[in-house]
Amino acid sequence: MPFDANAPSRTSGTIVSNYPHIAIYQQNNCLSSPIAAAWDNALMCDQTATVRRIMFTNLADPYIFNHQTMKVLYLYNASDVLDP
């Protein structure tokens, strides 16, 4: 079963979990399937979206980020500075 009607014309893509920050900030590039239950509410990001995973390893205290909200925004350049 294709993800959506655009599947035959899409050159590439990435299927990701339906994280709210991706669904909100990438509305034009990462779409939900019209049959959400068939895809476990996943998102399909097209070839224009870059998806990265960030992992924190070797923390002194492994619970330092426990129950903490994180602000995640797209950086267009490595030198971008965001307001806190």
N, C-alpha and C positions, 0 to 999 in steps of 0.2 A: 504494500500500500504506500503510494508516494506521500511525502510530507504535506505537500500542497499542490495547487494547480500550476505553480511556476517551476516545479521540479524538472520537467523536460528541458526548459530553457536555461536553467542555472548551470553555470560552468563548474562551480565548486561551492562548498559551504561547510559549516561546522555545526553540529547539533550539540547544544549545551543545555544544562538544566535551566529551568525557568527562574533564574535569580532575578529578584526585583530590580537591582541596579542595571542589569543588562536590558531587561524589558522596558525600563523607563528611558534610559539614555540612548538606546540604539533602536528606537521604534521603527525607523525606516529600513534598517539593515538586518534586524533580527526579528523574525516574525513567528507568531504562534501558529500551530497547525489548526485548521478548521475543525479537526477531529482530535481535540486535546486529550481525551481519554486514551486514544490509540497510541499516543506518543508520550504518555506520562507528563503532560504539560510542558514538554521540552520546547526550546526555541531553535529555529534554524537561522543561523547567521550566514549571510551571503559572502561572496568572495571579496567584498569591500571592507568587511569587518575583521579586525585583528583580535583574536581571543587569546588572552594570556592567563596563566595560573600563577599565583604567588604563594609561596610556602615559606613559613618561618621555621628554621631548624636550629637545633642546639641552643635553645633559650635557657638562660640561667634558671628562670622560673617558668615551667611549662604552662602554668595557669595565668600568666601575665595578661593575656587577652581574653580570658574567660569572662563571658557575659558583657563584653565591651562592643559597642557599635563602632563600625569603621566607615569612614567616608571614602568612597571609591569614585574617582572621576577619570575620564579619558584625558591623557596628556598628548598633545599634538607634537610636542618636541621634548627631548630629554631635559632641556633647560627650563621648561615651564615652571612657574612658581604659582602656587595656589594660596588664596587667603585661608587662614585657619578657621 
